[in-house]
Amino acid sequence: MKRLALSVFVILTLVGSAFAQTGGHTLFGDIKVDESQADGLKPLSVHVLLYSESGNLVARLTVASNGRYRFLNLRDGRYDIVVEVENVEVARIRVSVISPFKTDFRQDIELRWREVSGRGPAGVLSASDSYSRSVEHEALFNKATKASEKKDYGKAIELLKKIVESDSGDFPAWAEFGRALFIQKNFDEAEKAYLHALSVHSNYTLALISLGRLRIVRKNFEGALDVLSQALKIDPTSAQANYFLGDLYLRIKLGSKAVPYLNEALRLDPVGMADAHLLLAALYNAKEMTDKAAAEYEMYLKKRPDSPDKKMLKSYIAAHRKH
């Protein structure tokens, strides 16, 4: 039989702002469907579901193919956008909706339909970065996610280990397993978990970025450069890949290479990557470009007005701001 396969490309942008508050945000985006590689009947609409980080359903919409979804009045937080076709999940995308201002967040989703050979009923859909697991394993994965949210990483590791020992092909579970091990500072096992995820799905950007971050911590800078560069080739719109590459270049004393990556991270995710301002400020201060450092600190405080270092940063800004 033939089944439809799906590739997902995502872009997150922050557009516009209004008055200061921590809620009332809008999350919207276009659903773009490339049907050039598929024949026969194609779905006329998709379901777009929004879940809170804790897994609660916030809203559900039916959107025409090549249409636009819009979720209104959202509170600050991280959410999962889930796309379903004929009650089958084909994509799950994590987004951060956090801003000191009432803001519109845009998350476009591009779906590419093509026919591939494979077993299973016609019309089954899969996403390049999603994984179809059993009901039992899905329940374990959800429990592990909730345990991580409560910072019970020991429990999360225990649950995820049950999944990956039973299904070695579950690359998202391997990546999440690596994350929990990383937080517990079990670096050797975390790296093995990330590498296993990548042995199953070599272009899994989440695992590439996570492995790069781990290798930075372990001071394996050459190894970090390898996987982060690969992640950026796969997804040039990844704010995290740009951020960690910038961080890496700073650590190996190549500040001129770090700057464009850090600025790109800020362009792609102005609020979520606000710490890039601190890295840029530290670089400029070391180069005695104190007016530029002050400007970076000022932009950082606009995005992180409750920073515990607010007083110190304001003093620096006052002393070095260019008038």
C-alpha positions as CSV (number, residue, x, y, z in Angstrom):
1,M,0.0,0.0,0.0
2,K,0.9,3.6,-0.1
3,R,0.8,6.1,2.7
4,L,1.2,9.8,3.0
5,A,4.4,11.1,4.6
6,L,4.9,14.5,5.9
7,S,7.8,16.9,6.4
8,V,7.4,19.8,8.8
9,F,9.2,23.1,8.7
10,V,8.5,25.7,11.4
11,I,9.3,29.4,11.8
12,L,8.6,31.3,15.0
13,T,8.5,35.1,14.9
14,L,7.5,37.7,17.4
15,V,5.5,40.5,15.9
16,G,4.2,43.7,17.5
17,S,3.6,44.6,21.1
18,A,1.2,46.7,23.1
19,F,0.9,47.5,26.8
20,A,2.9,45.9,29.6
21,Q,1.4,42.7,31.1
22,T,2.1,39.0,31.2
23,G,-0.9,37.6,29.3
24,G,-3.5,38.2,26.7
25,H,-1.2,37.0,23.9
26,T,-2.2,35.8,20.5
27,L,-0.6,32.8,18.8
28,F,-1.3,32.4,15.1
29,G,0.2,31.1,11.9
30,D,-0.4,29.8,8.4
31,I,-0.8,26.1,7.6
32,K,0.9,25.7,4.3
33,V,0.5,22.4,2.4
34,D,2.8,21.5,-0.5
35,E,0.9,18.9,-2.5
36,S,3.2,18.8,-5.5
37,Q,4.5,15.3,-4.7
38,A,1.1,13.6,-3.9
39,D,-1.7,12.3,-6.1
40,G,-5.2,11.3,-5.4
41,L,-7.5,12.6,-2.6
42,K,-5.9,15.0,-0.1
43,P,-7.4,16.4,3.2
44,L,-9.3,19.6,2.8
45,S,-8.7,20.6,6.4
46,V,-6.6,19.8,9.5
47,H,-7.3,20.1,13.2
48,V,-4.9,22.3,15.2
49,L,-4.9,21.7,18.9
50,L,-3.1,23.7,21.6
51,Y,-1.9,22.0,24.8
52,S,-0.4,23.6,27.9
53,E,3.0,22.4,29.0
54,S,1.3,20.2,31.6
55,G,-0.7,18.5,28.8
56,N,-4.1,20.1,29.2
57,L,-6.0,20.9,26.1
58,V,-6.4,24.7,25.8
59,A,-8.2,25.0,22.4
60,R,-9.0,23.1,19.3
61,L,-9.6,24.5,15.8
62,T,-10.5,23.2,12.3
63,V,-8.4,24.9,9.7
64,A,-8.5,24.7,5.9
65,S,-5.4,23.4,4.2
66,N,-3.4,26.5,3.3
67,G,-5.5,28.4,5.9
68,R,-4.6,30.3,9.2
69,Y,-5.1,29.3,12.8
70,R,-5.4,31.8,15.7
71,F,-5.4,31.2,19.5
72,L,-6.4,34.3,21.5
73,N,-5.9,35.5,25.1
74,L,-3.1,33.2,26.1
75,R,-1.2,33.4,29.3
76,D,2.6,33.4,29.5
77,G,3.9,29.8,29.2
78,R,5.1,27.1,26.9
79,Y,2.6,25.3,24.7
80,D,2.5,22.4,22.3
81,I,0.8,23.0,18.9
82,V,-0.5,19.7,17.6
83,V,-1.7,19.1,14.0
84,E,-4.0,16.2,13.3
85,V,-5.5,14.8,10.1
86,E,-8.3,12.3,10.4
87,N,-7.6,12.0,14.1
88,V,-4.0,11.1,13.6
89,E,-1.3,13.4,15.0
90,V,1.1,14.4,12.3
91,A,3.1,17.2,14.0
92,R,3.8,18.5,17.5
93,I,5.7,21.7,17.9
94,R,6.8,23.3,21.2
95,V,6.5,27.1,21.4
96,S,7.3,29.7,24.1
97,V,4.6,32.4,24.5
98,I,6.4,34.6,27.0
99,S,6.7,38.4,26.9
100,P,6.4,41.3,29.4
101,F,4.0,42.9,26.8
102,K,0.8,41.8,25.2
103,T,2.2,40.3,22.1
104,D,1.4,38.4,18.9
105,F,3.5,35.3,18.3
106,R,3.6,33.7,14.9
107,Q,4.3,30.1,14.2
108,D,3.9,29.0,10.6
109,I,3.7,25.3,9.8
110,E,4.6,24.0,6.4
111,L,3.5,20.5,5.5
112,R,4.8,18.6,2.5
113,W,2.7,15.6,1.4
114,R,4.3,12.8,-0.6
115,E,3.5,9.2,-1.3
116,V,5.9,6.5,0.0
117,S,5.8,2.8,0.1
118,G,5.0,1.2,3.4
119,R,2.7,-1.0,5.3
120,G,-0.4,0.1,7.1
121,P,-3.7,1.6,6.1
122,A,-3.9,4.2,3.3
123,G,-4.0,7.7,4.6
124,V,-1.7,7.2,7.6
125,L,0.4,10.3,8.2
126,S,3.7,10.8,9.9
127,A,5.8,13.8,10.6
128,S,9.6,13.9,10.3
129,D,10.1,14.7,13.9
130,S,7.2,12.8,15.5
131,Y,6.9,9.2,16.5
132,S,3.9,6.9,16.7
133,R,4.2,4.9,19.9
134,S,1.9,2.4,21.6
135,V,-0.9,3.5,23.9
136,E,1.1,2.1,26.9
137,H,4.3,3.9,25.9
138,E,2.4,7.1,25.2
139,A,1.0,7.0,28.8
140,L,4.5,6.4,30.1
141,F,5.9,9.3,28.1
142,N,3.2,11.6,29.3
143,K,3.9,10.6,32.9
144,A,7.6,11.2,32.4
145,T,6.9,14.6,30.9
146,K,4.8,15.5,34.0
147,A,7.6,14.2,36.3
148,S,10.1,16.4,34.5
149,E,7.8,19.4,34.9
150,K,7.8,18.8,38.7
151,K,11.6,18.4,38.6
152,D,11.3,14.8,39.6
153,Y,14.0,13.8,37.1
154,G,14.7,10.5,38.8
155,K,11.2,9.4,38.1
156,A,11.3,10.7,34.6
157,I,14.5,8.7,33.9
158,E,12.9,5.5,35.3
159,L,9.8,5.9,33.1
160,L,11.7,6.8,29.9
161,K,14.1,4.0,30.4
162,K,11.1,1.6,30.3
163,I,10.2,3.0,26.9
164,V,13.6,3.0,25.2
165,E,14.4,-0.5,26.5
166,S,11.2,-1.8,25.0
167,D,11.4,0.3,21.8
168,S,14.9,1.3,20.7
169,G,13.5,3.2,17.7
170,D,11.6,5.9,19.8
171,F,14.0,8.7,19.1
172,P,12.0,11.5,20.8
173,A,12.0,9.3,24.0
174,W,15.7,8.8,23.7
175,A,16.3,12.5,23.4
176,E,14.0,13.2,26.4
177,F,15.9,10.5,28.3
178,G,19.1,12.2,27.5
179,R,17.8,15.5,28.7
180,A,16.8,14.1,32.1
181,L,20.2,12.5,32.4
182,F,21.9,15.7,31.5
183,I,20.0,17.7,34.1
184,Q,21.1,15.0,36.7
185,K,24.7,15.6,35.5
186,N,25.0,12.0,34.2
187,F,26.8,13.3,31.2
188,D,28.2,10.0,29.8
189,E,24.8,8.3,29.7
190,A,23.1,11.5,28.4
191,E,25.5,11.6,25.4
192,K,24.9,8.0,24.7
193,A,21.1,8.6,24.7
194,Y,21.4,11.6,22.3
195,L,23.7,9.6,20.0
196,H,21.2,6.7,20.0
197,A,18.4,9.1,19.1
198,L,20.5,10.4,16.2
199,S,21.4,6.8,15.1
200,V,17.6,6.4,14.5
201,H,16.9,9.8,13.1
202,S,20.2,11.6,12.0
203,N,18.4,14.9,11.2
204,Y,16.6,15.2,14.5
205,T,17.5,18.8,15.3
206,L,16.4,18.7,18.9
207,A,18.9,15.9,19.7
208,L,21.6,17.6,17.7
209,I,21.2,20.9,19.6
210,S,20.9,19.1,23.0
211,L,24.1,17.1,22.2
212,G,25.8,20.3,21.2
213,R,24.9,21.9,24.5
214,L,26.1,18.9,26.4
215,R,29.4,18.9,24.6
216,I,29.9,22.6,25.4
217,V,29.4,21.9,29.1
218,R,32.0,19.0,28.7
219,K,34.4,21.4,26.9
220,N,34.3,19.1,23.8
221,F,34.2,22.2,21.6
222,E,35.1,20.5,18.4
223,G,32.4,17.9,18.8
224,A,29.9,20.6,19.7
225,L,30.7,22.6,16.6
226,D,30.1,19.6,14.5
227,V,26.6,18.8,15.7
228,L,25.5,22.4,16.1
229,S,26.6,23.2,12.6
230,Q,24.7,20.2,11.3
231,A,21.6,21.3,13.2
232,L,21.8,24.8,11.6
233,K,22.1,23.3,8.1
234,I,18.9,21.3,8.7
235,D,17.0,24.2,10.3
236,P,18.5,27.6,9.7
237,T,15.5,29.2,11.5
238,S,16.5,27.5,14.8
239,A,17.1,30.2,17.4
240,Q,18.6,27.7,19.8
241,A,21.1,26.4,17.3
242,N,22.2,30.0,16.5
243,Y,22.4,30.8,20.2
244,F,24.6,27.9,21.2
245,L,26.9,28.3,18.2
246,G,27.4,31.9,19.2
247,D,28.1,30.8,22.8
248,L,30.5,28.2,21.5
249,Y,32.5,30.7,19.4
250,L,32.8,33.0,22.4
251,R,34.2,30.2,24.5
252,I,36.9,29.4,21.9
253,K,37.8,33.1,21.7
254,L,36.3,33.8,18.2
255,G,34.0,36.7,19.1
256,S,33.8,38.0,15.6
257,K,32.2,34.7,14.5
258,A,29.9,34.7,17.6
259,V,28.2,38.0,16.9
260,P,26.2,37.1,13.8
261,Y,24.9,33.9,15.4
262,L,23.8,35.7,18.6
263,N,22.1,38.5,16.6
264,E,20.3,35.9,14.5
265,A,19.1,34.1,17.6
266,L,17.7,37.4,18.8
267,R,16.0,38.1,15.5
268,L,14.4,34.7,15.4
269,D,13.3,34.7,19.0
270,P,13.7,38.2,20.6
271,V,12.3,37.3,24.0
272,G,13.2,33.6,24.4
273,M,16.9,34.3,23.4
274,A,17.2,37.4,25.6
275,D,20.3,36.0,27.3
276,A,22.1,36.5,24.0
277,H,22.2,40.2,24.9
278,L,24.2,39.3,28.0
279,L,26.8,37.3,25.9
280,L,27.1,40.2,23.5
281,A,27.5,42.7,26.3
282,A,30.2,40.7,27.9
283,L,32.1,40.5,24.6
284,Y,31.8,44.2,23.9
285,N,32.8,45.0,27.5
286,A,35.9,42.9,27.1
287,K,36.7,44.8,23.9
288,E,36.3,48.1,25.7
289,M,33.2,48.9,23.6
290,T,31.3,49.9,26.7
291,D,28.7,51.9,24.9
292,K,27.7,48.9,22.8
293,A,27.7,46.7,26.0
294,A,25.4,49.2,27.7
295,A,23.0,49.1,24.8
296,E,22.9,45.3,25.0
297,Y,22.2,45.4,28.7
298,E,19.5,48.0,28.1
299,M,17.8,45.7,25.5
300,Y,18.1,42.8,27.9
301,L,16.3,44.6,30.7
302,K,13.4,45.6,28.4
303,K,12.8,41.8,27.9
304,R,13.8,40.7,31.5
305,P,12.6,43.6,33.7
306,D,12.6,41.4,36.7
307,S,16.2,40.3,36.4
308,P,17.9,39.8,39.8
309,D,20.9,41.7,38.3
310,K,18.7,44.7,37.4
311,K,20.3,47.1,39.8
312,M,23.9,46.2,38.7
313,L,23.0,46.4,35.0
314,K,21.3,49.8,35.4
315,S,24.4,51.1,37.1
316,Y,26.5,49.9,34.2
317,I,24.1,51.4,31.7
318,A,24.1,54.8,33.5
319,A,27.9,54.9,33.6
320,H,28.5,53.8,30.0
321,R,25.5,54.7,27.9
322,K,26.3,56.8,24.9
323,H,24.6,60.2,25.0
